[in-house]
Amino acid sequence: MKRVYAFGEGNAKMKDLLGGKGANLAEMTSLGFPVPQGFTITTQACLEYLEEARGLKDELKDEITQAVKKLEAISEKEFNHSENLLLVSVRSGAKISMPGMMDTILNLGLNDENVLKLAQITNNERFAYDCYRRLLQMYGNVVYEIDMIKFDRILNKVKEDNHLHYDYELTADHLKDIVKDYQAVYQKELNHPFPQDVYQQIYAAVEAVFKSWNNQRAIVYRRLNNIPDDLGTAVNIQEMVFGNSGETSGTGVLFTRNPANGKHELYGEYLTNAQGEDVVAGIRTPVSINRLRDQFPEIYQEILELTNKLEKHYSDMQDIEFTIEDKKLYILQTRNGKRTAQAAVKIAVDFVNEGILSPDKALLTINSESLHTLLHPAFDPNALGQAELVSKLGLPASPGAATGQIVFDAITAKEWADAGKSVILVRHETSPEDIVGMNSANGIVTSQGGMTSHAAVVARGMGKCCVAGCSELDINEDKKTLAYPGGLLNEGDIISVDGTTGCLYIGEIPTVAGGANENLDQVLDWSRQFAKLAIRMNAETANDIENGLRFGAVGIGLVRTEHMFFQEDRLIAIRKFLLAKNPSDRKICLDTIRDFQIEDFSHIFELMQEKPVVVRLLDAPLHEFLPHGQNEIKQVASQLQIDPSELSDRVQSMKEVNPMMGHRGCRMGMTYPELYLMQAEAVIRSAMKVAKNGVAVKPEIMIPLVSSQAELIHLKDKIKVHLKKVLDEANVNMEFTVGVMVETPRACLIADQLAKDAEFFSFGTNDLTQLTFGYSRDDAGKFLNQYLDQGILKDDPFQTIDTFAVKELVEIAVERGRSIKENLKIGVCGELGGDPRSITHFHQIGLSYVSCSPYRVPIAQLAAAQSAIINA
């Protein structure tokens, strides 16, 4: 098995084997771009190492050695030779980009002997020792897991003692002292010195990068971004070029378009006399890429030409790392750039308009899950004018608005968020170790770093609001204080963060709904053209329905009628019905409830006009409508004008051990048939009312939790007979359908029997998942995280469909149902209806529609289109 590929041997299609970074470096090499030479160790070698856990194989070491020899020949330099020294970088590079999640080592190949020669050859002692101290720090942290803070304390002390602010102000003598102290850290922490054998360095570095695939921050990032654990990472070993060799050198990161808003402009930053990690780590606040036009105009023009070529070649916005060594430009990496949802939709539309992509290909460049960030609020401009400003000098690193309590570390952010608090994570700069806290926070603020810092890149990828490089803030993470020009804030104080402008404010600022987005509208129009699945919404309130229609829902897939009973006057009526002692009292209660329901359904039909509406008959367990606890029982008894002890006895008699599998759904229709008939009548009477205005209303009545054909026949026949009577009395001819909610494993298995009488199916995936696994959805949170952490489950089955059992049950039900009725309409109305990965499976199974919450309609629409395009 070939484990090592020179850059000239690969191409962009080999991402599975070479990782994204290695494949793109190989592609750029073959296209003639100025790429420092090197080689890639494959993902297969990584997986082999992780599986066997016995260190690097001798065969792999031999391949690495031979690859180094070839690199020496190409570069006309020698590894471990003092006359013309070859130094290399060692970087990870998985198939799917994971910015900052794994490890990097620069300047590998230096030791105590050849650093002297490097200083002599370059006539730059400061440069040589700056390279060496960086190697010692990175190598110690990555290979030996020495805490970075042990090195930082030494570096910071030298700067403080000499009244220096920036690393580049350190002299050669300062750096020599730092190198000596860094080496002492090795001796103290490891009881052995930094390795002087350069091949020992490279083997250990490769092994460390392999191990970093399973470091905690990488695992968390993969889980948050649905990246499989079995991909492994490639390792890229590349000839060093030096941005820290003087004032005519530098390093930077740029995007070919603005990753925050999608504007067609170069967007990025650079630092002179610095190495690449300085930019992304936020150690110094870099300057805008536009300054390069004045400082190095020829290089700026060369970058413009290269970026245009790269963007057209890859047909996507690119994220590029570059180094300038003595006024010569090198491209170290290109990859498809992370971007906000706002930028993604604009770039997709612009690429189509510019002829770079067709609409179907453009849709595939957008992360459907990210669209939710376009649909949520921004700060109310009127309230913003009255707010007290903390800072207006921050960089708008990731757009949006967020309010929360200040926390200064990732662990506290997660703990507070888990306790239900809204938090803003405030740091000097974030690091990959902060990933859990960043995910938990509503927003992120840093005092250092720029628009391409770790905080900015990760926040944009997460859709989190972020303000970076807010240099006027004095953050004391130990004392947990934030000083600003006008005062002092403590942990727990509330601030508001505007990631669109870079401003911070004291206190909570109200928000307003996100504005119209023409680019999103265009994307959704294209999506509807390509999607095979129709997208409906789960809704019963006017606000939800209006939002769903605004986002393009073509109907309602689920009206949850139990949600209509929890207003106080309605709750009293349903309680009176359940506690009534005779039929006449029950009828009085039902008439009251029916009038409420007619009012509710009329509003829904008026808003939906001719679009289909599925109304689910009452599904909730009876106990949810009854009072709990003595105080509530006394209060309800007073409202119902009955004795509290009598009410208490009645409540006790209706108590269930396992209510979610008890007296609910169609079982209530069996024991209280008048309740279901009342609801069905209310649906039809409201439909008739709206139809008088010339609207062809399309009511669909759904019976929940059916698990036998006899149940369905019994209830459907009663409903049909009753509604025929209602329509005949009104002398109205109206079409309506009666279907079943398929949400028990038994219902899936007898779907052919149910299809004989049901006029449509709709899968209730919440209960289907619950009953298939035997997990209580309400209690699963107590153990599911452990199952996910330990790899027992890959995904939360209530968030993404279980592909082994639940999906198979859905497939069985569809196949058996349509064996009876070929054109049977089948939808999904559970939480999984808004999950992009689940939608892929629903498309493949051949469902008619999915229904989800209104704010997930655009996400579902795009995901449905992407599934159709990919599976065409």
C-alpha positions in Angstrom: 0.0 0.0 0.0 1.3 3.4 -1.0 1.2 5.7 2.0 3.0 8.8 0.8 2.3 10.9 -2.2 4.4 13.8 -3.5 2.4 16.9 -4.3 3.0 16.3 -8.0 1.4 12.9 -7.8 -2.1 13.8 -6.6 -5.1 15.9 -7.7 -8.2 17.6 -6.3 -10.3 14.4 -6.7 -8.2 12.5 -4.2 -9.6 14.1 -1.0 -10.6 10.7 0.5 -7.0 9.6 0.4 -5.0 12.9 0.6 -7.4 15.0 2.7 -8.8 18.3 1.4 -5.6 20.3 2.0 -3.3 17.6 0.4 -5.5 17.2 -2.6 -5.7 20.9 -3.2 -1.9 21.4 -2.8 -1.4 18.6 -5.3 -3.9 20.3 -7.7 -2.3 23.7 -7.4 1.1 22.2 -8.0 -0.1 20.6 -11.2 -1.6 23.9 -12.3 1.7 25.7 -11.8 0.7 27.9 -8.8 3.6 29.0 -6.5 3.3 26.2 -3.9 6.2 25.2 -1.7 7.0 21.6 -2.5 6.2 18.7 -0.2 4.3 15.4 0.2 1.2 14.0 1.9 0.9 11.0 4.1 -2.5 9.4 3.5 -5.6 9.1 5.6 -5.3 5.4 5.2 -1.9 5.5 7.0 -3.6 7.5 9.8 -6.5 4.9 10.2 -3.9 2.1 10.1 -1.9 3.8 12.9 -5.0 4.5 15.0 -6.3 0.9 14.6 -3.1 -0.8 15.5 -1.9 1.7 18.1 1.7 0.5 18.0 3.5 3.5 16.7 4.6 4.3 13.1 5.3 1.2 11.0 8.9 0.8 9.7 7.5 0.8 6.2 5.9 4.2 6.7 9.1 5.6 8.2 11.0 4.4 5.2 8.4 6.0 2.8 8.7 9.3 4.8 12.5 9.2 4.6 12.4 8.6 0.8 9.9 11.4 0.4 12.3 13.7 2.3 15.2 12.7 0.1 13.1 13.6 -3.0 12.1 16.9 -1.5 15.8 17.6 -0.8 16.5 17.0 -4.5 13.6 19.3 -5.7 14.4 22.1 -3.3 18.2 21.8 -3.6 18.3 21.9 0.2 19.2 19.3 2.7 17.3 18.1 5.8 19.7 18.3 8.8 22.4 19.9 6.8 23.8 23.2 8.0 25.0 24.6 4.6 21.6 24.8 2.8 19.0 23.9 5.4 15.6 22.4 4.5 13.0 23.0 7.2 9.5 21.8 6.9 6.0 22.3 8.3 3.8 19.4 9.5 0.1 20.0 9.2 -3.0 17.9 9.4 -5.6 17.9 6.6 -8.8 15.8 6.8 -11.1 15.3 3.9 -13.6 17.8 5.4 -12.1 21.1 6.6 -11.9 21.4 10.4 -10.3 24.8 10.9 -8.0 24.9 14.0 -9.2 21.6 15.4 -6.0 19.6 14.8 -2.4 20.3 15.1 0.4 22.1 13.2 4.2 22.3 13.7 6.4 24.8 11.9 10.1 25.0 11.4 10.7 21.3 11.9 14.3 20.3 11.3 16.0 22.9 13.5 18.3 21.9 16.4 21.0 23.4 18.5 23.7 23.0 15.9 22.0 24.0 12.6 20.2 27.1 14.1 23.7 28.7 14.3 24.3 28.0 10.7 20.8 29.3 9.7 21.6 32.6 11.5 24.9 32.7 9.6 23.5 31.9 6.1 20.6 34.4 6.4 22.7 36.9 8.2 19.7 37.2 10.5 20.3 35.9 14.0 17.0 37.1 15.2 15.1 35.3 12.4 16.9 32.0 13.2 16.1 32.0 16.9 12.6 33.2 16.3 12.1 30.1 14.2 13.7 27.9 16.8 11.6 29.2 19.7 8.4 28.7 17.7 9.4 25.1 16.9 10.2 24.4 20.6 6.8 25.7 21.6 4.7 24.0 19.0 6.6 20.7 19.2 6.4 20.6 23.0 2.7 21.3 22.9 1.7 19.0 20.0 4.0 16.1 20.5 4.5 16.0 24.2 1.3 17.8 25.3 3.1 20.3 27.4 0.6 23.0 28.3 1.1 26.0 26.0 0.8 28.3 29.0 4.2 27.2 30.3 5.8 28.6 27.2 3.6 31.7 27.1 4.6 32.7 30.6 8.3 32.7 29.6 7.6 34.7 26.5 5.3 37.2 28.2 7.8 37.7 31.1 10.6 38.6 28.7 8.3 41.1 27.0 7.2 42.6 30.3 10.7 42.8 31.7 11.8 44.7 28.5 8.6 46.8 28.2 7.7 45.2 24.8 4.2 44.7 23.4 4.7 42.5 20.4 6.7 39.4 19.6 8.4 41.1 16.6 10.0 43.6 19.0 12.1 40.9 20.6 15.8 41.0 19.8 18.0 38.1 19.0 19.4 38.1 22.5 15.9 38.0 23.9 15.0 35.1 21.7 18.2 33.2 22.7 17.2 33.5 26.3 13.7 32.3 25.5 15.1 29.3 23.6 17.2 28.4 26.6 14.2 28.7 28.9 12.0 26.7 26.6 14.5 23.9 26.5 14.6 23.9 30.3 10.8 23.3 30.2 11.5 20.1 28.3 13.9 18.9 30.9 11.6 19.8 33.8 8.4 18.4 32.3 9.8 15.4 30.4 13.1 14.7 32.1 14.8 14.7 28.7 15.8 17.4 26.2 14.3 18.5 23.0 15.3 15.9 20.3 18.2 16.9 18.2 17.7 14.1 15.6 15.6 15.7 12.9 14.2 12.4 11.6 13.1 11.6 15.2 11.4 15.0 15.1 9.5 14.3 11.9 8.4 10.8 12.9 7.1 12.0 16.2 5.4 15.0 14.6 3.5 12.7 12.1 2.5 10.5 15.0 1.2 13.4 17.0 -0.9 14.7 14.0 -2.4 11.2 13.6 -3.3 11.2 17.3 -4.8 14.7 17.0 -7.7 13.2 15.0 -9.0 11.9 18.3 -8.3 14.9 20.5 -11.3 16.2 22.3 -11.8 19.4 20.4 -11.7 17.5 17.1 -14.2 15.0 18.3 -16.6 17.8 19.5 -16.2 19.7 16.2 -17.0 16.5 14.2 -20.1 15.9 16.3 -21.3 19.5 15.9 -20.8 19.4 12.1 -21.9 15.8 11.5 -18.5 14.7 10.2 -17.9 10.9 10.4 -15.3 9.7 12.9 -13.8 7.1 10.5 -12.3 9.5 7.9 -8.9 10.0 9.5 -6.6 12.8 8.7 -3.8 13.1 6.2 -0.5 14.8 7.1 1.1 17.4 4.9 4.8 17.9 5.1 5.9 21.0 3.2 9.0 23.0 2.6 9.0 26.0 4.9 8.9 29.5 3.5 9.4 32.2 6.0 7.2 35.2 6.6 9.2 36.1 9.6 12.5 36.7 7.8 12.1 40.5 7.9 10.0 43.5 6.9 9.7 42.5 3.3 8.2 39.2 4.4 4.8 38.4 5.9 2.0 36.0 6.1 -1.8 36.2 5.7 -5.1 34.6 5.2 -7.6 35.8 2.6 -11.0 34.9 1.2 -11.8 35.5 -2.5 -15.2 37.0 -1.3 -16.4 38.5 1.9 -17.3 35.5 4.1 -19.6 37.6 6.3 -21.8 39.1 3.6 -20.7 37.6 0.3 -19.6 40.8 -1.3 -17.3 40.3 -4.3 -14.1 41.7 -2.8 -10.8 40.4 -1.3 -11.3 39.9 2.4 -8.6 39.0 4.8 -5.6 40.1 6.8 -1.8 39.8 6.9 1.1 40.5 9.2 4.6 41.5 8.2 7.5 39.7 9.7 5.3 36.9 11.1 4.5 33.2 10.6 1.1 31.8 9.6 0.0 30.7 13.1 0.3 34.3 14.3 -2.6 35.4 12.1 -5.1 32.6 12.9 -4.1 32.3 16.5 -4.9 36.0 17.2 -1.5 36.6 18.8 -1.3 40.0 17.0 -4.1 41.9 15.5 -3.3 41.9 11.7 -4.1 44.6 9.2 -6.5 44.5 6.3 -5.5 42.8 3.1 -6.3 46.1 1.3 -3.1 47.6 2.9 -1.1 45.2 0.9 -2.0 47.2 -2.2 0.1 50.1 -0.8 2.9 48.1 0.9 3.5 45.4 -1.8 1.6 46.5 -4.9 3.1 43.9 -7.3 2.3 41.1 -4.9 -1.2 42.5 -4.4 -1.8 42.4 -8.1 -0.4 38.8 -8.3 -2.8 37.8 -5.5 -5.7 39.3 -7.4 -4.9 37.2 -10.5 -4.3 34.0 -8.5 -7.5 34.3 -6.5 -9.6 34.8 -9.7 -8.0 31.7 -11.2 -8.5 29.6 -8.1 -12.1 30.6 -7.7 -13.0 29.8 -11.2 -11.1 26.5 -11.1 -12.8 25.3 -7.9 -16.1 27.0 -8.7 -16.4 28.2 -5.1 -15.2 30.9 -2.8 -11.7 30.1 -1.6 -10.0 30.5 1.8 -6.3 31.0 1.0 -3.2 31.0 3.2 -0.2 32.7 1.8 3.3 33.7 2.8 5.6 36.3 1.4 9.3 35.6 1.7 11.5 38.5 0.7 8.8 39.8 -1.7 8.1 36.4 -3.3 4.5 35.1 -2.9 3.8 31.5 -2.0 0.3 29.8 -1.7 0.3 27.4 1.3 -3.3 26.3 1.1 -6.6 26.8 -0.6 -9.9 25.3 0.4 -13.6 26.2 0.0 -14.1 29.0 2.5 -16.4 28.8 5.5 -19.1 31.5 5.3 -22.2 32.8 6.9 -25.6 31.9 5.6 -26.0 35.5 4.3 -22.7 35.2 2.4 -23.5 31.7 1.2 -26.8 32.6 -0.5 -25.3 35.8 -2.1 -22.3 33.9 -3.4 -24.5 31.2 -4.8 -26.7 33.7 -6.7 -23.7 35.7 -7.9 -21.9 32.6 -9.2 -25.0 31.8 -11.3 -25.3 35.4 -12.5 -21.5 35.4 -13.4 -21.8 32.1 -15.3 -19.5 30.2 -12.9 -22.2 27.7 -11.7 -25.6 26.5 -12.8 -28.5 26.9 -10.3 -28.4 23.2 -9.3 -24.7 23.3 -8.6 -25.0 26.6 -6.8 -27.6 25.1 -4.4 -25.0 22.5 -3.4 -22.6 25.1 -2.1 -25.0 26.2 0.7 -25.2 24.5 4.0 -29.0 24.1 4.4 -28.8 24.0 8.2 -27.1 27.4 8.3 -30.1 29.2 6.8 -31.7 29.6 10.2 -29.3 32.4 10.9 -30.9 34.5 8.2 -34.3 34.1 9.7 -33.7 35.2 13.2 -33.8 38.7 14.8 -31.5 41.7 14.7 -31.4 44.5 17.3 -34.3 47.0 17.2 -32.8 50.2 15.7 -34.9 52.4 17.9 -33.7 50.7 21.1 -30.2 50.6 19.8 -30.1 54.4 19.7 -30.8 54.5 23.5 -28.3 51.8 24.4 -25.1 52.5 26.4 -22.1 51.7 24.3 -19.3 49.5 25.7 -17.2 49.5 22.5 -17.5 50.4 18.9 -14.0 49.4 17.9 -14.5 45.7 17.5 -14.4 43.8 14.2 -17.7 42.5 12.9 -16.4 39.0 12.6 -19.8 37.1 12.3 -23.1 38.9 11.8 -26.2 38.7 14.0 -27.4 40.0 17.4 -27.0 38.3 20.8 -27.6 39.2 24.4 -26.5 37.3 27.4 -24.5 37.1 30.7 -20.7 37.6 30.4 -18.6 34.4 31.1 -14.9 34.2 30.8 -14.2 30.5 30.1 -15.7 27.7 28.0 -16.6 25.5 30.9 -18.6 28.1 32.7 -20.3 29.0 29.3 -21.5 25.4 28.9 -22.5 25.0 32.6 -24.6 28.2 32.5 -26.1 27.5 29.1 -27.1 24.0 30.3 -28.8 25.6 33.2 -30.9 27.7 30.8 -29.0 30.9 30.9 -28.1 33.0 27.8 -24.3 33.6 27.8 -21.7 35.7 25.9 -18.3 34.1 25.9 -15.6 36.8 26.4 -11.9 35.9 25.9 -8.6 37.5 25.0 -8.8 35.2 22.0 -10.4 31.8 21.6 -8.5 28.5 20.9 -9.7 25.2 19.7 -10.1 24.1 23.4 -13.0 26.6 23.7 -15.1 24.8 21.1 -17.7 23.5 23.6 -18.2 26.9 25.2 -18.4 28.6 21.9 -21.1 26.2 20.8 -23.0 26.9 24.1 -22.7 30.7 24.0 -25.2 33.0 22.2 -22.3 35.2 21.1 -18.5 35.5 21.3 -16.3 38.5 22.0 -12.5 38.7 21.9 -10.1 41.5 22.6 -7.4 40.2 20.2 -7.4 38.5 16.8 -8.9 39.6 13.6 -11.5 38.7 11.0 -9.7 35.4 10.2 -8.9 34.5 13.8 -10.1 31.2 15.3 -13.0 33.0 17.0 -14.2 34.5 13.7 -13.9 31.4 11.6 -15.5 29.1 14.0 -18.3 31.5 14.9 -19.2 32.0 11.3 -19.2 28.3 10.8 -21.6 27.9 13.7 -23.8 30.8 12.8 -22.9 32.5 16.0 -22.6 36.3 16.4 -19.0 37.3 17.1 -17.1 40.6 17.6 -13.3 40.1 17.5 -10.2 42.2 18.0 -11.9 44.6 20.4 -8.6 46.1 21.6 -10.0 48.8 23.9 -11.3 46.1 26.3 -9.1 45.0 29.2 -10.2 41.5 29.9 -8.9 39.9 33.2 -9.9 36.2 32.9 -8.5 35.4 36.4 -10.5 38.1 38.2 -13.4 37.7 35.7 -13.7 41.4 34.9 -14.0 43.3 31.7 -12.8 46.9 31.8 -13.8 49.3 29.1 -13.2 53.1 28.7 -16.4 53.9 30.5 -16.4 51.4 33.4 -16.1 47.8 34.6 -18.2 44.8 34.0 -18.2 41.5 35.9 -19.0 37.9 35.2 -22.8 37.6 35.1 -23.4 41.1 33.8 -25.6 41.3 30.7 -24.2 42.7 27.4 -25.5 42.8 23.9 -23.3 42.0 20.9 -23.8 43.2 17.4 -21.7 41.0 15.1 -22.8 43.0 12.1 -21.3 46.3 13.2 -18.7 45.2 15.8 -20.4 47.2 18.6 -21.0 46.0 22.2 -23.7 47.4 24.5 -24.6 47.2 28.2 -27.8 45.4 29.1 -30.4 43.6 27.0 -31.6 45.2 23.7 -34.9 44.1 22.1 -34.7 42.5 18.7 -36.8 42.6 15.5 -37.4 40.0 12.9 -34.8 39.5 10.1 -35.6 41.6 7.0 -36.3 40.4 3.5 -33.5 38.7 1.6 -33.7 38.7 -2.2 -30.9 36.2 -2.5 -32.6 33.8 -0.2 -35.8 34.2 -2.1 -33.9 33.3 -5.3 -32.3 30.3 -3.7 -35.7 29.0 -2.4 -37.2 29.6 -5.9 -34.5 27.4 -7.4 -35.0 24.9 -4.6 -38.7 24.5 -5.3 -37.8 23.9 -9.0 -35.5 21.0 -8.2 -37.2 19.4 -5.0 -39.4 16.4 -5.3 -40.6 16.6 -1.7 -43.2 19.3 -1.0 -42.6 21.3 2.2 -45.4 21.9 4.7 -45.3 23.4 8.2 -46.4 22.3 11.6 -48.5 25.3 12.8 -51.6 26.4 14.5 -51.1 30.1 15.5 -51.5 33.0 13.1 -47.8 34.1 13.7 -46.5 30.7 12.9 -48.7 30.3 9.8 -47.7 33.7 8.4 -44.0 33.0 8.9 -44.4 29.6 7.3 -46.2 31.0 4.3 -43.5 33.8 4.0 -40.9 31.1 3.9 -42.7 29.2 1.1 -44.6 26.4 2.9 -47.2 24.8 0.5 -49.6 23.6 3.2 -49.9 22.6 6.9 -48.8 19.1 7.7 -49.8 19.2 11.3 -52.3 21.2 13.3 -51.9 20.1 17.0 -55.4 20.6 18.3 -54.3 20.0 21.9 -52.3 23.2 21.8 -55.6 25.1 21.4 -56.9 23.9 24.8 -54.4 25.4 27.1 -55.8 29.0 27.2 -57.6 29.3 30.6 -61.2 29.5 29.3 -60.7 26.5 27.1 -58.9 24.5 29.7 -61.8 25.0 32.1 -64.2 23.7 29.4 -62.1 20.6 28.6 -61.8 19.9 32.4 -65.5 20.2 32.8 -66.0 17.7 30.0 -63.6 15.2 31.4 -65.1 15.5 34.9 -68.8 15.6 33.9 -71.0 12.9 35.3 -73.7 12.7 32.7 -74.1 13.0 28.9 -76.1 16.2 29.0 -73.4 18.0 31.0 -70.8 16.7 28.6 -72.7 18.0 25.6 -72.9 21.5 27.0 -69.1 21.4 27.5 -68.5 20.0 24.0 -70.6 22.7 22.4 -68.5 25.3 24.1 -65.3 23.6 23.0 -66.6 23.2 19.5 -67.2 26.9 19.2 -63.7 27.6 20.3 -62.4 25.1 17.7 -64.5 26.5 14.9 -63.0 30.0 15.6 -59.5 28.6 15.6 -59.9 26.5 12.5 -61.6 29.3 10.6 -58.5 31.5 11.2 -56.3 28.8 9.9 -58.3 28.1 6.8 -58.6 31.9 6.1 -54.8 32.2 6.2 -54.1 29.0 4.2 -56.8 29.7 1.5 -56.7 26.7 -0.9 -53.6 25.1 0.5 -54.0 21.7 2.2 -54.3 21.6 6.0 -53.9 18.4 8.1 -55.7 18.7 11.5 -54.7 16.0 14.0 -57.5 15.1 16.4 -56.7 15.2 20.1 -53.5 13.3 20.9 -52.2 14.4 24.3 -52.7 12.1 27.3 -55.7 13.1 29.4 -53.6 13.8 32.5 -52.1 16.8 30.8 -55.5 18.6 31.1 -56.0 17.8 34.7 -54.7 19.7 37.8 -51.7 18.5 39.7 -50.9 19.2 43.4 -53.3 20.2 46.1 -53.1 24.0 45.5 -54.0 23.6 41.8 -56.8 21.1 42.7 -58.3 23.6 45.1 -58.1 26.4 42.5 -59.7 24.2 39.8 -62.4 22.9 42.2 -63.4 26.4 42.9 -63.6 27.2 39.1 -65.7 24.1 38.5 -67.7 24.6 41.7 -67.1 21.1 43.0 -65.6 19.7 46.2 -61.8 19.5 46.2 -61.8 16.0 47.6 -64.1 14.8 44.8 -61.8 16.4 42.2 -58.8 14.9 43.9 -60.4 11.4 43.7 -61.3 11.9 40.1 -57.8 13.0 39.2 -56.3 10.1 41.1 -58.6 7.6 39.2 -57.4 9.0 35.9 -53.7 8.9 36.8 -51.5 6.7 34.6 -48.2 5.0 35.2 -47.0 5.5 31.6 -49.2 8.2 30.1 -47.3 8.5 26.8 -48.2 4.9 26.0 -51.6 5.1 27.8 -54.9 6.8 27.4 -54.1 9.1 24.5 -54.5 9.4 20.7 -57.1 7.4 19.0 -57.8 5.5 22.3 -59.4 8.7 23.6 -61.5 8.7 20.4 -62.6 5.2 21.3 -63.5 6.0 24.9 -64.8 9.5 24.3 -66.1 9.2 20.7 -68.1 12.5 21.1 -64.8 14.3 21.5 -63.4 13.3 18.1 -66.7 13.8 16.4 -66.9 17.3 17.9 -63.4 18.1 16.6 -64.1 16.7 13.1 -67.4 18.7 13.0 -65.5 21.9 14.0 -63.1 21.3 11.1 -65.9 20.9 8.6 -68.0 23.8 9.9 -65.1 26.2 9.8 -64.2 25.0 6.3 -67.8 25.6 5.2 -67.6 29.1 6.8 -64.5 30.0 4.9 -65.7 28.3 1.7 -68.6 30.8 1.5 -66.0 33.4 0.5 -65.1 31.3 -2.6 -62.1 29.5 -1.1 -61.7 25.9 -2.0 -60.7 24.7 1.4 -58.8 21.4 1.6 -59.3 19.9 5.1 -57.5 16.7 6.0 -58.4 15.0 9.3 -55.8 12.8 10.9 -56.4 10.1 13.5 -53.3 9.7 15.7 -51.6 6.7 17.3 -53.5 4.1 15.3 -52.2 0.6 15.6 -54.9 -1.7 14.2 -57.1 -1.7 11.2 -60.2 -2.2 13.4 -59.4 1.1 15.3 -59.2 3.0 12.0 -62.4 1.5 10.5 -64.3 2.1 13.7 -63.3 5.8 14.1 -63.2 6.7 10.4 -66.8 5.3 9.9 -68.1 7.2 12.8 -66.4 10.4 11.6 -67.6 10.0 8.0 -71.2 9.3 9.1 -71.3 12.2 11.4 -69.8 14.7 8.9 -72.1 13.5 6.1 -75.0 14.4 8.4 -73.5 17.9 9.1 -72.9 18.5 5.4 -76.4 17.2 4.4 -78.1 19.5 7.0 -76.2 22.5 5.6 -76.9 21.3 2.0 -73.2 21.6 1.2 -71.0 19.3 -0.9 -67.4 19.5 0.5 -64.4 17.2 -0.1 -62.4 16.1 2.9 -60.1 13.2 3.6 -59.4 11.1 6.7 -56.0 9.6 7.2 -53.8 8.1 9.9 -50.7 9.2 11.7 -48.4 6.3 11.4 -46.3 6.3 14.7 -46.2 2.8 16.1 -44.1 -0.1 14.8 -47.3 -2.1 14.4 -48.9 0.5 12.2 -45.8 0.4 9.9 -46.0 -3.4 9.7 -49.8 -3.5 8.9 -49.6 -0.5 6.6 -51.2 -2.5 3.7 -54.2 -3.1 5.9 -54.4 0.6 7.0 -54.1 1.8 3.4 -57.4 0.0 2.5 -59.2 2.6 4.7 -56.8 5.5 5.2 -56.8 8.3 2.5 -53.3 9.4 3.5 -50.5 8.5 5.8 -48.3 10.9 7.9 -45.4 9.6 10.0 -45.2 10.9 13.5 -41.5 10.2 13.9 -41.2 11.4 17.5 -43.5 8.6 18.8 -42.2 6.1 16.1 -38.7 6.7 17.4 -39.8 6.5 21.0 -41.6 3.3 20.6 -39.0 1.6 18.4 -36.1 2.3 20.8 -38.2 2.0 23.9 -36.8 5.5 24.9 -39.0 8.0 26.6 -38.4 11.1 24.6 -39.1 13.2 27.7 -36.5 11.3 29.8 -33.9 10.3 27.2 -31.8 13.5 27.8 -30.6 11.9 31.0 -28.6 9.2 29.2 -28.5 10.1 25.5 -25.4 12.4 25.8 -23.5 9.5 27.4 -24.6 7.2 24.5 -23.3 9.8 22.0 -20.1 10.5 23.9 -19.3 6.8 24.1 -20.2 6.1 20.6 -23.1 3.8 21.4 -25.2 6.1 19.1 -23.8 8.2 16.3 -26.7 10.6 16.4 -29.6 11.6 18.6 -32.4 9.5 17.0 -35.0 12.2 17.9 -33.0 14.7 15.8 -31.8 12.6 12.9 -33.5 9.4 11.7 -32.2 6.1 12.9 -31.2 4.5 9.6 -31.1 0.9 11.0 -34.6 0.4 12.3 -36.8 3.6 12.2 -36.0 4.2 8.6 -36.6 0.6 7.7 -40.0 0.8 9.4 -40.9 3.8 7.3 -39.7 2.0 4.1 -41.8 -1.0 5.0 -44.9 1.2 5.6 -44.5 3.1 2.4 -43.9 -0.1 0.3 -46.9 -1.9 1.9 -49.2 1.1 1.9 -48.6 1.9 -1.8 -48.9 -1.8 -2.7 -52.6 -1.2 -2.0 -52.9 2.4 -3.2 -50.2 3.3 -5.7 -50.6 7.0 -5.4 -51.2 7.1 -1.6 -50.1 10.6 -0.3 -47.5 10.0 2.5 -45.8 12.7 4.6 -43.7 13.2 7.8 -44.8 15.6 10.5 -42.4 14.9 13.3 -39.2 16.8 14.3 -37.2 14.8 11.7 -39.2 16.6 8.9 -36.9 19.6 9.4 -33.6 17.7 9.6 -31.6 17.9 6.4 -30.0 14.4 6.8 -33.3 12.8 7.5 -34.8 14.6 4.5 -32.3 12.9 2.3 -33.6 9.6 3.4 -37.3 10.7 3.0 -36.5 11.8 -0.5 -34.9 8.4 -1.3 -37.9 6.5 0.2 -40.2 8.5 -2.0 -42.4 10.4 0.4 -44.8 13.1 -0.8 -44.0 15.8 1.7 -42.3 16.7 4.9 -43.7 19.1 7.5 -41.6 21.0 10.0 -41.7 24.1 12.2 -42.1 27.4 10.2 -38.5 28.6 10.8 -37.2 25.3 9.4 -39.2 25.5 6.1 -36.3 27.2 4.2 -33.9 24.6 5.6 -36.1 21.7 4.6 -36.8 23.3 1.1 -33.1 23.6 0.3 -32.3 20.1 1.8 -35.1 18.6 -0.3 -33.6 20.2 -3.5 -30.1 19.1 -2.6 -31.3 15.6 -2.1 -33.0 15.6 -5.5 -30.0 17.0 -7.3 -27.5 14.6 -5.7 -29.7 11.6 -6.3 -30.8 12.6 -9.8 
